[in-house]
Amino acid sequence: MKHLKGRLIVMNFLQFFIWGSWLISLGRYCGNVMHFDGLQIGNLFGTMGIASIFMPGLMGIVADKRINAERLLSILHLLSAIALIYVASIIPTPDGANYWQFYAGVLMMSVFYMPTISLTNAIAYSSLAKANMDIVKNFPPIRVWGTVGFIIAMWLVNMTKSMDSNMQLYIATVASVVLAVYALSLPKCPPTPKSMRKNSSLLSALGLDAFVLFKDKKMAIFFIFSVLLGAALQVTNTYGNMFLDSFSGTFPDSFAVKYPNILLSLSQISETLFILAIPFFMKRFGIKRVMLMSLVAWVFRFGFFVVGDPGMPGVIFLTLSMIVYGMAFDFFNISGSMFVDREADPSMRAGAQGLFMIMTNGLGAIIGGFASGSVIKALTGADGIVNWQMAWGVFAVYALVVSILFAMLFHYKENDAN
Protein backbone atom coordinates (compact mmCIF):
# COMPACT_ATOMS: atom_id res chain seq x y z
CA MET A 1 0.00 0.00 0.00
CA LYS A 2 2.75 2.47 0.99
CA HIS A 3 4.73 1.41 -2.08
CA LEU A 4 1.78 2.26 -4.32
CA LYS A 5 1.30 5.64 -2.66
CA GLY A 6 4.99 6.41 -3.13
CA ARG A 7 4.87 5.65 -6.84
CA LEU A 8 1.81 7.82 -7.33
CA ILE A 9 3.42 10.61 -5.28
CA VAL A 10 6.47 10.69 -7.58
CA MET A 11 4.17 10.79 -10.62
CA ASN A 12 2.24 13.76 -9.23
CA PHE A 13 5.41 15.56 -8.14
CA LEU A 14 6.93 15.42 -11.62
CA GLN A 15 3.62 16.15 -13.35
CA PHE A 16 3.19 19.50 -11.64
CA PHE A 17 6.91 20.34 -11.41
CA ILE A 18 6.80 20.57 -15.20
CA TRP A 19 3.88 22.99 -15.15
CA GLY A 20 5.30 25.06 -12.30
CA SER A 21 8.51 25.59 -14.26
CA TRP A 22 6.81 27.90 -16.76
CA LEU A 23 3.14 28.54 -15.97
CA ILE A 24 3.66 31.40 -13.50
CA SER A 25 6.61 33.11 -15.21
CA LEU A 26 5.93 32.57 -18.92
CA GLY A 27 3.64 35.63 -19.09
CA ARG A 28 6.44 37.81 -17.73
CA TYR A 29 8.92 36.27 -20.17
CA CYS A 30 6.55 36.95 -23.06
CA GLY A 31 6.09 40.58 -22.02
CA ASN A 32 9.63 41.52 -20.99
CA VAL A 33 11.66 39.41 -23.42
CA MET A 34 9.43 38.45 -26.36
CA HIS A 35 7.69 41.89 -26.37
CA PHE A 36 4.10 40.64 -26.69
CA ASP A 37 1.16 42.77 -25.49
CA GLY A 38 -1.45 41.85 -22.86
CA LEU A 39 -4.00 40.45 -25.33
CA GLN A 40 -1.36 38.37 -27.09
CA ILE A 41 -0.20 36.95 -23.76
CA GLY A 42 -3.79 36.15 -22.77
CA ASN A 43 -4.30 34.33 -26.06
CA LEU A 44 -1.06 32.39 -25.54
CA PHE A 45 -2.42 31.07 -22.25
CA GLY A 46 -5.69 30.40 -24.06
CA THR A 47 -3.85 27.70 -26.02
CA MET A 48 -4.19 25.53 -22.93
CA GLY A 49 -7.93 25.94 -23.36
CA ILE A 50 -7.85 25.09 -27.05
CA ALA A 51 -5.83 21.96 -26.32
CA SER A 52 -8.09 21.02 -23.42
CA ILE A 53 -11.23 21.16 -25.53
CA PHE A 54 -10.31 18.03 -27.44
CA MET A 55 -7.08 16.47 -26.15
CA PRO A 56 -8.01 15.38 -22.58
CA GLY A 57 -11.28 13.87 -23.79
CA LEU A 58 -9.65 12.27 -26.84
CA MET A 59 -6.74 10.87 -24.85
CA GLY A 60 -9.16 9.73 -22.15
CA ILE A 61 -11.05 7.74 -24.76
CA VAL A 62 -7.78 6.30 -26.09
CA ALA A 63 -6.83 5.25 -22.55
CA ASP A 64 -10.29 3.78 -21.91
CA LYS A 65 -10.35 1.80 -25.16
CA ARG A 66 -6.99 1.49 -26.90
CA ILE A 67 -3.77 1.78 -24.86
CA ASN A 68 -2.59 1.57 -21.26
CA ALA A 69 -2.93 4.95 -19.56
CA GLU A 70 0.62 4.88 -18.16
CA ARG A 71 2.09 4.22 -21.64
CA LEU A 72 0.05 7.03 -23.14
CA LEU A 73 1.27 9.32 -20.35
CA SER A 74 4.87 8.49 -21.28
CA ILE A 75 4.33 9.20 -24.99
CA LEU A 76 2.65 12.55 -24.34
CA HIS A 77 5.38 13.79 -22.02
CA LEU A 78 8.06 12.88 -24.53
CA LEU A 79 6.25 14.85 -27.23
CA SER A 80 5.75 17.71 -24.78
CA ALA A 81 9.51 17.83 -24.17
CA ILE A 82 10.13 18.23 -27.90
CA ALA A 83 7.62 21.11 -28.07
CA LEU A 84 9.26 22.80 -25.06
CA ILE A 85 12.66 22.72 -26.77
CA TYR A 86 11.14 24.26 -29.90
CA VAL A 87 9.58 27.17 -27.97
CA ALA A 88 12.76 27.77 -26.00
CA SER A 89 14.74 28.05 -29.24
CA ILE A 90 12.64 30.92 -30.66
CA ILE A 91 14.76 34.10 -30.74
CA PRO A 92 13.10 37.30 -29.41
CA THR A 93 12.62 40.33 -31.68
CA PRO A 94 12.19 43.97 -30.54
CA ASP A 95 8.73 44.25 -32.10
CA GLY A 96 7.43 40.79 -31.17
CA ALA A 97 7.24 39.87 -34.86
CA ASN A 98 7.63 36.13 -34.22
CA TYR A 99 4.44 35.96 -32.14
CA TRP A 100 2.69 33.39 -34.33
CA GLN A 101 5.73 31.12 -34.39
CA PHE A 102 5.80 31.31 -30.59
CA TYR A 103 2.03 30.80 -30.45
CA ALA A 104 2.26 27.63 -32.55
CA GLY A 105 4.95 26.25 -30.25
CA VAL A 106 3.02 27.00 -27.07
CA LEU A 107 -0.06 25.43 -28.64
CA MET A 108 1.91 22.24 -29.24
CA MET A 109 3.16 22.33 -25.64
CA SER A 110 -0.44 22.57 -24.49
CA VAL A 111 -1.72 19.88 -26.84
CA PHE A 112 0.69 17.33 -25.39
CA TYR A 113 0.74 18.47 -21.75
CA MET A 114 -2.88 19.26 -20.87
CA PRO A 115 -4.28 15.72 -21.30
CA THR A 116 -1.61 14.35 -18.97
CA ILE A 117 -3.27 16.09 -15.99
CA SER A 118 -6.47 14.09 -16.32
CA LEU A 119 -4.49 10.96 -17.21
CA THR A 120 -2.52 11.13 -13.94
CA ASN A 121 -5.83 11.50 -12.06
CA ALA A 122 -7.26 8.49 -13.88
CA ILE A 123 -4.12 6.42 -13.18
CA ALA A 124 -4.26 7.33 -9.49
CA TYR A 125 -7.99 6.61 -9.15
CA SER A 126 -7.69 3.30 -11.01
CA SER A 127 -4.66 2.16 -9.00
CA LEU A 128 -6.24 3.07 -5.67
CA ALA A 129 -9.52 1.39 -6.61
CA LYS A 130 -7.72 -1.84 -7.59
CA ALA A 131 -5.95 -1.78 -4.23
CA ASN A 132 -9.34 -1.36 -2.48
CA MET A 133 -8.25 1.98 -1.01
CA ASP A 134 -10.63 4.84 -0.20
CA ILE A 135 -10.10 7.46 -2.95
CA VAL A 136 -11.53 10.39 -0.95
CA LYS A 137 -9.22 9.57 1.96
CA ASN A 138 -6.05 8.59 0.09
CA PHE A 139 -5.97 10.70 -3.07
CA PRO A 140 -5.58 14.20 -1.52
CA PRO A 141 -2.37 13.29 0.42
CA ILE A 142 -0.97 11.90 -2.83
CA ARG A 143 -2.08 14.83 -4.98
CA VAL A 144 -0.61 17.34 -2.53
CA TRP A 145 2.87 16.29 -3.66
CA GLY A 146 2.01 17.60 -7.11
CA THR A 147 1.61 21.00 -5.52
CA VAL A 148 4.93 20.55 -3.72
CA GLY A 149 6.55 19.86 -7.10
CA PHE A 150 4.91 23.00 -8.53
CA ILE A 151 6.27 25.10 -5.65
CA ILE A 152 9.82 23.75 -5.93
CA ALA A 153 9.81 24.45 -9.67
CA MET A 154 8.68 28.05 -9.08
CA TRP A 155 11.41 28.60 -6.49
CA LEU A 156 14.03 27.05 -8.75
CA VAL A 157 13.07 29.32 -11.67
CA ASN A 158 13.11 32.41 -9.43
CA MET A 159 16.38 31.62 -7.61
CA THR A 160 18.18 30.80 -10.89
CA LYS A 161 16.89 34.10 -12.37
CA SER A 162 15.13 32.23 -15.14
CA MET A 163 11.87 34.22 -15.07
CA ASP A 164 13.12 36.43 -17.91
CA SER A 165 14.91 33.58 -19.65
CA ASN A 166 14.07 30.55 -21.78
CA MET A 167 15.87 28.47 -19.15
CA GLN A 168 12.48 27.94 -17.48
CA LEU A 169 11.43 25.98 -20.58
CA TYR A 170 14.58 23.86 -20.53
CA ILE A 171 13.98 23.03 -16.86
CA ALA A 172 10.49 21.81 -17.82
CA THR A 173 12.01 19.80 -20.68
CA VAL A 174 14.31 17.82 -18.40
CA ALA A 175 11.43 17.03 -16.01
CA SER A 176 9.22 15.96 -18.95
CA VAL A 177 11.81 13.45 -20.16
CA VAL A 178 12.24 12.08 -16.64
CA LEU A 179 8.48 11.58 -16.24
CA ALA A 180 8.21 10.02 -19.71
CA VAL A 181 10.66 7.33 -18.59
CA TYR A 182 9.23 6.98 -15.08
CA ALA A 183 5.65 6.57 -16.36
CA LEU A 184 6.58 3.23 -17.87
CA SER A 185 7.16 1.89 -14.33
CA LEU A 186 3.72 2.91 -13.01
CA PRO A 187 0.96 0.37 -12.19
CA LYS A 188 -0.64 -1.06 -15.32
CA CYS A 189 -3.87 0.68 -16.28
CA PRO A 190 -5.14 -1.25 -19.32
CA PRO A 191 -8.18 -0.26 -21.40
CA THR A 192 -11.61 -1.39 -20.24
CA PRO A 193 -12.39 -4.84 -21.75
CA LYS A 194 -14.97 -4.73 -24.55
CA SER A 195 -17.27 -6.98 -22.56
CA MET A 196 -17.48 -4.34 -19.81
CA ARG A 197 -18.10 -1.33 -22.03
CA LYS A 198 -21.55 0.13 -22.34
CA ASN A 199 -22.69 0.80 -25.90
CA SER A 200 -26.23 1.97 -25.42
CA SER A 201 -26.06 5.27 -27.34
CA LEU A 202 -24.73 6.82 -30.51
CA LEU A 203 -22.17 8.74 -28.45
CA SER A 204 -20.89 5.47 -27.00
CA ALA A 205 -20.68 3.91 -30.44
CA LEU A 206 -18.56 6.86 -31.59
CA GLY A 207 -16.31 6.51 -28.56
CA LEU A 208 -17.58 9.68 -26.86
CA ASP A 209 -19.00 7.91 -23.83
CA ALA A 210 -18.32 10.61 -21.25
CA PHE A 211 -20.48 13.16 -23.06
CA VAL A 212 -23.58 11.17 -22.08
CA LEU A 213 -23.10 12.68 -18.62
CA PHE A 214 -24.78 15.79 -20.01
CA LYS A 215 -28.07 13.85 -20.00
CA ASP A 216 -28.06 14.25 -16.22
CA LYS A 217 -29.32 17.79 -15.43
CA LYS A 218 -27.20 17.92 -12.28
CA MET A 219 -24.05 17.04 -14.21
CA ALA A 220 -24.89 19.41 -17.05
CA ILE A 221 -25.21 22.34 -14.63
CA PHE A 222 -21.99 21.30 -12.90
CA PHE A 223 -20.09 21.29 -16.21
CA ILE A 224 -21.52 24.70 -17.18
CA PHE A 225 -20.17 26.16 -13.96
CA SER A 226 -16.89 24.35 -14.58
CA VAL A 227 -16.61 26.48 -17.73
CA LEU A 228 -17.47 29.68 -15.87
CA LEU A 229 -14.95 28.95 -13.13
CA GLY A 230 -12.36 27.80 -15.65
CA ALA A 231 -12.42 31.32 -17.08
CA ALA A 232 -10.95 32.57 -13.79
CA LEU A 233 -8.46 29.77 -13.05
CA GLN A 234 -5.46 31.02 -15.01
CA VAL A 235 -5.95 34.79 -14.72
CA THR A 236 -3.54 35.26 -11.80
CA ASN A 237 -1.16 32.66 -13.22
CA THR A 238 -1.05 34.64 -16.47
CA TYR A 239 -0.73 38.13 -15.07
CA GLY A 240 0.29 37.75 -11.40
CA ASN A 241 4.02 37.97 -12.08
CA MET A 242 3.54 40.93 -14.44
CA PHE A 243 1.39 42.66 -11.79
CA LEU A 244 4.12 42.36 -9.16
CA ASP A 245 6.77 43.44 -11.67
CA SER A 246 4.75 46.65 -12.27
CA PHE A 247 5.83 47.81 -8.79
CA SER A 248 9.54 47.72 -9.73
CA GLY A 249 9.56 51.51 -10.03
CA THR A 250 7.85 52.29 -6.72
CA PHE A 251 9.06 49.36 -4.59
CA PRO A 252 12.31 48.27 -6.32
CA ASP A 253 13.86 46.68 -3.22
CA SER A 254 10.75 44.89 -1.96
CA PHE A 255 10.59 41.12 -1.60
CA ALA A 256 7.55 40.99 -3.92
CA VAL A 257 9.48 42.63 -6.75
CA LYS A 258 12.75 40.74 -6.26
CA TYR A 259 11.19 37.34 -5.63
CA PRO A 260 7.72 37.38 -7.21
CA ASN A 261 7.69 33.65 -7.88
CA ILE A 262 8.46 32.89 -4.26
CA LEU A 263 5.69 35.22 -3.07
CA LEU A 264 3.27 33.73 -5.59
CA SER A 265 4.28 30.24 -4.45
CA LEU A 266 2.49 30.97 -1.18
CA SER A 267 -0.61 30.22 -3.24
CA GLN A 268 0.61 26.70 -3.88
CA ILE A 269 1.78 26.27 -0.29
CA SER A 270 -1.75 27.19 0.71
CA GLU A 271 -2.95 24.55 -1.73
CA THR A 272 -1.10 21.83 0.17
CA LEU A 273 -3.05 22.66 3.32
CA PHE A 274 -6.44 22.93 1.65
CA ILE A 275 -5.94 19.72 -0.34
CA LEU A 276 -5.37 17.83 2.90
CA ALA A 277 -8.47 19.49 4.37
CA ILE A 278 -10.75 18.39 1.51
CA PRO A 279 -11.84 15.05 3.07
CA PHE A 280 -12.90 16.85 6.28
CA PHE A 281 -14.76 19.62 4.46
CA MET A 282 -16.51 17.21 2.08
CA LYS A 283 -17.77 15.07 4.94
CA ARG A 284 -18.65 18.05 7.12
CA PHE A 285 -20.29 20.35 4.57
CA GLY A 286 -21.05 18.32 1.43
CA ILE A 287 -19.90 18.76 -2.16
CA LYS A 288 -22.05 21.78 -3.05
CA ARG A 289 -20.92 23.89 -0.11
CA VAL A 290 -17.28 22.95 -0.66
CA MET A 291 -17.44 24.07 -4.28
CA LEU A 292 -19.35 27.23 -3.31
CA MET A 293 -16.56 28.04 -0.84
CA SER A 294 -14.17 27.84 -3.78
CA LEU A 295 -16.17 30.30 -5.85
CA VAL A 296 -16.45 32.81 -2.99
CA ALA A 297 -12.71 32.43 -2.38
CA TRP A 298 -12.08 33.60 -5.94
CA VAL A 299 -13.85 36.85 -5.09
CA PHE A 300 -11.35 37.41 -2.28
CA ARG A 301 -8.41 36.21 -4.40
CA PHE A 302 -9.02 39.01 -6.92
CA GLY A 303 -10.32 41.50 -4.36
CA PHE A 304 -7.16 41.38 -2.24
CA PHE A 305 -5.11 42.13 -5.38
CA VAL A 306 -7.17 45.31 -5.84
CA VAL A 307 -5.91 46.77 -2.55
CA GLY A 308 -2.54 45.02 -2.37
CA ASP A 309 0.98 46.31 -3.08
CA PRO A 310 4.53 45.41 -1.93
CA GLY A 311 4.53 48.06 0.82
CA MET A 312 2.81 48.12 4.20
CA PRO A 313 -0.01 47.39 4.77
CA GLY A 314 -0.56 46.43 1.10
CA VAL A 315 1.70 43.39 1.30
CA ILE A 316 -0.64 41.92 3.92
CA PHE A 317 -3.43 41.87 1.35
CA LEU A 318 -1.12 40.32 -1.24
CA THR A 319 -0.29 37.59 1.26
CA LEU A 320 -3.96 37.03 2.08
CA SER A 321 -4.66 36.68 -1.64
CA MET A 322 -2.02 33.96 -1.86
CA ILE A 323 -3.47 32.14 1.16
CA VAL A 324 -7.07 32.19 -0.06
CA TYR A 325 -5.95 30.84 -3.45
CA GLY A 326 -5.56 27.36 -1.97
CA MET A 327 -9.26 27.17 -1.22
CA ALA A 328 -10.21 28.92 -4.46
CA PHE A 329 -8.31 26.48 -6.67
CA ASP A 330 -8.50 23.14 -4.87
CA PHE A 331 -12.00 23.15 -3.44
CA PHE A 332 -13.46 23.12 -6.93
CA ASN A 333 -10.77 21.40 -8.98
CA ILE A 334 -9.97 18.49 -6.67
CA SER A 335 -13.43 18.11 -5.15
CA GLY A 336 -14.96 18.48 -8.60
CA SER A 337 -12.64 15.80 -9.96
CA MET A 338 -13.72 13.39 -7.21
CA PHE A 339 -17.36 14.36 -7.77
CA VAL A 340 -17.05 13.45 -11.46
CA ASP A 341 -15.34 10.16 -10.58
CA ARG A 342 -18.21 9.34 -8.19
CA GLU A 343 -20.94 10.16 -10.69
CA ALA A 344 -19.40 8.58 -13.80
CA ASP A 345 -19.48 4.89 -14.65
CA PRO A 346 -16.08 3.18 -14.02
CA SER A 347 -15.93 2.15 -17.68
CA MET A 348 -15.58 5.82 -18.67
CA ARG A 349 -13.40 6.98 -15.78
CA ALA A 350 -10.60 8.48 -17.91
CA GLY A 351 -13.07 9.94 -20.40
CA ALA A 352 -15.09 11.60 -17.63
CA GLN A 353 -11.95 13.18 -16.16
CA GLY A 354 -11.05 14.35 -19.64
CA LEU A 355 -14.48 15.93 -20.03
CA PHE A 356 -14.03 17.80 -16.74
CA MET A 357 -10.72 19.10 -18.11
CA ILE A 358 -12.43 20.18 -21.32
CA MET A 359 -14.91 22.29 -19.39
CA THR A 360 -12.46 23.90 -16.93
CA ASN A 361 -9.10 24.07 -18.70
CA GLY A 362 -10.67 23.95 -22.17
CA LEU A 363 -13.66 26.13 -22.89
CA GLY A 364 -13.19 28.02 -19.63
CA ALA A 365 -9.53 28.77 -20.30
CA ILE A 366 -10.23 29.96 -23.85
CA ILE A 367 -12.95 32.33 -22.66
CA GLY A 368 -10.82 33.44 -19.71
CA GLY A 369 -7.67 33.94 -21.78
CA PHE A 370 -9.37 36.09 -24.41
CA ALA A 371 -11.59 37.99 -21.96
CA SER A 372 -8.85 38.72 -19.43
CA GLY A 373 -6.44 39.70 -22.21
CA SER A 374 -9.05 42.07 -23.61
CA VAL A 375 -9.58 43.61 -20.16
CA ILE A 376 -5.84 44.08 -19.63
CA LYS A 377 -5.39 45.60 -23.09
CA ALA A 378 -8.36 47.95 -22.61
CA LEU A 379 -6.93 49.12 -19.28
CA THR A 380 -3.43 49.66 -20.66
CA GLY A 381 -2.61 53.32 -21.20
CA ALA A 382 -0.68 54.89 -24.05
CA ASP A 383 2.39 54.74 -21.82
CA GLY A 384 2.05 50.97 -21.55
CA ILE A 385 1.04 51.07 -17.89
CA VAL A 386 -1.85 48.79 -16.89
CA ASN A 387 -4.53 49.92 -14.43
CA TRP A 388 -4.17 46.73 -12.43
CA GLN A 389 -6.54 47.74 -9.62
CA MET A 390 -9.40 48.23 -12.06
CA ALA A 391 -8.56 44.94 -13.80
CA TRP A 392 -8.60 42.91 -10.58
CA GLY A 393 -11.85 44.65 -9.63
CA VAL A 394 -13.50 43.48 -12.86
CA PHE A 395 -12.37 39.90 -12.21
CA ALA A 396 -13.63 40.04 -8.59
CA VAL A 397 -17.11 41.17 -9.68
CA TYR A 398 -17.22 38.36 -12.24
CA ALA A 399 -16.37 35.76 -9.56
CA LEU A 400 -19.08 37.18 -7.29
CA VAL A 401 -21.77 36.86 -9.97
CA VAL A 402 -20.76 33.26 -10.72
CA SER A 403 -20.86 32.41 -7.00
CA ILE A 404 -24.41 33.72 -6.62
CA LEU A 405 -25.64 31.84 -9.69
CA PHE A 406 -24.00 28.59 -8.53
CA ALA A 407 -25.68 28.82 -5.12
CA MET A 408 -29.05 29.29 -6.82
CA LEU A 409 -28.85 26.77 -9.65
CA PHE A 410 -26.70 23.80 -8.62
CA HIS A 411 -28.69 21.30 -6.54
CA TYR A 412 -27.08 18.29 -4.87
CA LYS A 413 -28.14 16.31 -1.82
CA GLU A 414 -25.50 16.96 0.79
CA ASN A 415 -25.79 13.47 2.28
CA ASP A 416 -24.74 12.06 -1.11
CA ALA A 417 -21.31 13.57 -0.54
CA ASN A 418 -20.82 11.92 2.83
N, C-alpha and C positions, 0 to 999 in steps of 0.2 A: 504493500500500500504506500509506504513512504517512498519507495523507489519510483513508483508511478508518479507521485506528486512531484518528486524532484525532476523527473524528465519533462513534465509539463511546465514546471517553473522555468527551466532553462529555455524552453520553446517560447514562452511568453516574454521572458527577459529580452531575448534577441529580437523578437518580433517588434517590440515597441522601442528598443534601442535604435533600430533602423529609422523609425519614424521621428524619434526625438532628435536625431542627428541633424535634420534639416527642416522639420515642420515649423518650428518657432522662429528660426533665423533666416529662412529662405526669403521671406518678404523683405526683410532689411537688405539682404544681399542683392535682391532684384532692384530695389530702389537706389541704394548707395553705389553699387558697382555696375549693374547692368543698365541703370538709368531708365527704368520703366516707371510709368505713372501709376497712380492709385487704382484706376480702373483696370489697367493691364495686369497689375499684381492680383487684384481680386479675381480676374478671369483665369489667371494661372492657377490659383487655388481652386477655382471651379472645375479644373480638369479632374480633380479627385471625384467630383460629383458626376461628371460625364462618365468616367470609368466605372463608378459605382452603380450607375443605372443598369448596366448590362453585365459587367464582369463578375461581381459576387454571385449573382443569381445564376449566370451561365456556368461558372466554375463550381457552384454548389450542385448544380444538376449533373455536371461531369463527375463530381465526387460521389454523388448518390447513385449514379448509374454506370459509370465507365471505368474509373481508375481510383486506386487507393488515395484517400485524402492526403496522407503524409507524403506520397510521391508527387502529387500535384503541387503541394506546398513547396517542395524542393525545386521543381521546375520553374515555378513562378518567381521564386526568389533569385534564381540564377539569371533569369531574363531581366528582372528588376535591376540587378547589379550591372548588367550591360547598359541599360538605359541610364543609370546614374553616371556611369563613366562618360557617356555621350554628352549629357547635360553639363557635366563638370568641364568638358573640353571646349565648350563654346566660349569664344573670346569676346569680352565686352567691347562695346563701341560707345563713343560719347553721346550719340543721339538715340541709343537703344534700337538701332536699325535691325538687329538680328532677333527681334522679339518673336517672330513666328517660328524661327528655328528653335529658339528656347522653348516656346510653347509646345511645339511638337515633341520635344524631348521630355518635358515635364508630363505631358499627356501619356507618353509611353511608360514613364515611371509609375504613374497612377494606375494605368491599365494593369500592370503586373503586380503592383503592391496591394491595392485596395482589396482584392478578393482574398488575400491571405489573412486578413483580420477575421473574417467570418469563418474561414477554413480552420484557423487555430481554435476558435470557439467550438466548432463542430468536432474537431479532434479531441478536445478536452472533454466535452460533454459525452461523446461516444465512449472514450476510455474510462471515464468515471462510472458511467452506466454499466459497462461490462464488468467492472470491478465491484458492482453493487454498492457504490458509494453515493451518499446524498449530495446531489449537485449544488443545491442551495447552500449547504453547509461547507462543502469542500472547494467549490470553484472560486469564490472570492479570495481566499488566502493564496490561491495559485495565481489568479489574475493580477493580484496586487504587485507581483514581481515584474509584470510587464510595465507597470508605472515606475517601478524602481529603475528599470532599464532605460525608460524614457528620460528620467531625471538625470541619471549618470551621463547619458549622451548629451543632454543640454549643458551640463557643467563642463564636460570635456570640450565641447565646441567653444564655449565662452572662455575657458581658461587657456585654451590654445590659440585664442584670438582668431577663430575661424568663422565668426559671424559675418564678416565682410570678405570671405574667401570661399573659393570652391572646395576647400579642404573638407568642409562639412559634408559634401557629397561623396568624397572619397572615403570618409569615415563610415558613411552609410553603406558604401560599396563593400568594404571589408566585412562588415557585419552581415550583409546579405549573402555573401559567399559562404560564410561560416554556418548560417542557418540553413542554407541550401543543402550543405553536407550533413548537418546534424539532423535535419528532418527525416532523412532516410533511416535513422535509428529509432524513430518514434514508434509507439504501439501501432500495429496494423489496423487501419480503418478501411476495410474493403467496401465496395459498393453494395447496396441493398440487393439481395438475391431477387431475381425476377418473380419468384413465387410469392414474395412478400410485398411486392409493389402493388399499389392500388391504381387501377386504370379505369376508373368509372366516369371520366369526363374527357372532353376534347383536349382540355389543357393538359391532362395527365398523358394522353396519347402523344402530345407534342413535346412532352418532357418538361412542361412548365407547371409541375404539380403544386408548388408553393403558392402560386397565384390564386388557387382555389380558396385560400384563406380569406380572400376578399368577400366571399359569400356570407361570411359571418359578420353581421353588422358591427359587433363589438371590435373585431379585428380590423375591419375597414376603417373605423373611426380612429383606432390606435395608430394605424399606418399613416393616416392623414396628418395626425399630430406629430408623427415621427418626421414627416416632411417639414412641417412648420418649425419644429425644434431644430432639425438638421440645418436650417437656414442660419441659425445662431451659433452652431457648434464651433465653426472655424474662424469666426470673426476676430476674436482676440488672439488666436494663433497666427492669423494673417497679419494683423496690424499692431499687436501688442508691443513687439520689439521696436517698431517704427515710432509708436506713441512715446515710449520711454526715451528713444533717441532724440525726439523733438525737444527735450529739456536740456540738451547738451550745451545750449547757449546760456541758459539761466541757472542750471545746477550742474556745471561741468565736472565737479569733483564728487558728486553724490554717488552712493552705492548703486542706485537704480540706473544711472547713466553708464557707469563703468562696468557693471555686471548685470545687465538686463536679463540675460538668460537665467542667471542664478536667482534673481528676484522672481522671475516668472515661474521658475521651477517650484516655488512654494505652492503653486496651483497643483502640481503633480504630487508633491508631498502630502498636500491635503487630500488628494485622491486616495492615497494609500490608507488613510484613516477611514474615509467614508466607504471605501470598498469593503473593508473589514466590518463596518457597521451595518452593511446591507442586510444580512440575515436577521439581525435584531429588529431593524426598522420594518422589514417586510412582514415579520411575524407579529410585530406590535401594532402596526398601522395599516397594513394591507397594501397591495400593489398600486391602487389608484392614488392614495395619499402620498406614497413614496415618490411616484412620478410627478405629482403636483408640487411636492417640495422642490424637486429639481427645477421645474419651470419658474417658480417664485425665486429660486436662488439665482437664476439667470438675470432677473430684474436687478438684484443687488450686485451681481457681477459687473454689469454695465454701469449701474448707478454709482458705485464706488469709484469707477474710473472717471466719472464726470467731475467729482470733487477732489480727486487725488492728484498729487504731484510729488516729486522727490524730496521736498522740504518738509518741515514740521508745521502743522499736523497732517499735511497732505499725504505723507508716506504711510501714515496709519491706515488711511482709506485704501491706498494701493495694496497694502498687506491684507486688509480685510477682503478685498476683491479676490486676491489669490486664494485665501482660505475658503471662501464660499464657493469657489470654482469646483472644489472636490465634490460637493453635493450637487452642484448644477450639472456637471458632466456625468458622474457615475450613477446617480440615482435614476436617471432615465436610461442611459446606455446599457449599463450592466443589468439593472432590474428589468428593463425592456427586453434584453436578450434572453433572460431566463423566463420571462413571461411568454415570449414567442416559442421557446423550447417546450414550455408546459402545454401550450395550446395546440402546437403542430403535431401531426402524426410522426412517430419515429422514422418512418420510411422516407420522410422529406425533411429530416433534421437540417442537413447542410443547406438545402434549398430555401428553407424557411429563414435561416440565419442570413442567407444571401439576400433574401427579399427585404429583411429588416435593414440591411446595409444599403440597399437600393433606395429605400425611403429616406434614411437619415443622411448618409454620406453620398447619396446619389442625387436625387431630385432636390433634396434640401440644400445640399452643398452648392449645386448649380445656382439655385435661386439666391442663396445667401452670398455666394461669391460675386454674382453680377450686381445684386442689390446693394451690398455693402460697398463694393467698388464704386458704384454710381454715387452713393452718399458721400464717400470720401472725396471723390473728384468734384462733386458739386460744392463741397465745403472747403475746397482748396483755393486759396486766393491767388492773385496774379503773381505774388511773390513766392509761391510754392508752399506757403505755410498752411497747414490743415487746422481747421477749427475743431480740434479733437473733442472738446467738451460737448459741443453741439452734436457731434457724430455719436458719441457714447449715449447721449440723451435720447436720440432717435432709436437706437438699438434697445435701450431700457424700456421705452414705451411699447415697442413691438413685443418684447418678452412679456410685459404685463398683460397686453391684450390676449396673447396666446394662452397665458395662465388662466385667465377668466373663462375663456371659451372651453378649455379642457375641463375645468371644474364643472361646467354646465352640461357638457355633451358626452363625456366619456363615463359610461356606467359599468361597474364591475363589482360583484359581490365580494366584500372584503374577506369573508371567511374562506373564499376560494383561494386566497393567497396564503393562507395559514398552513 
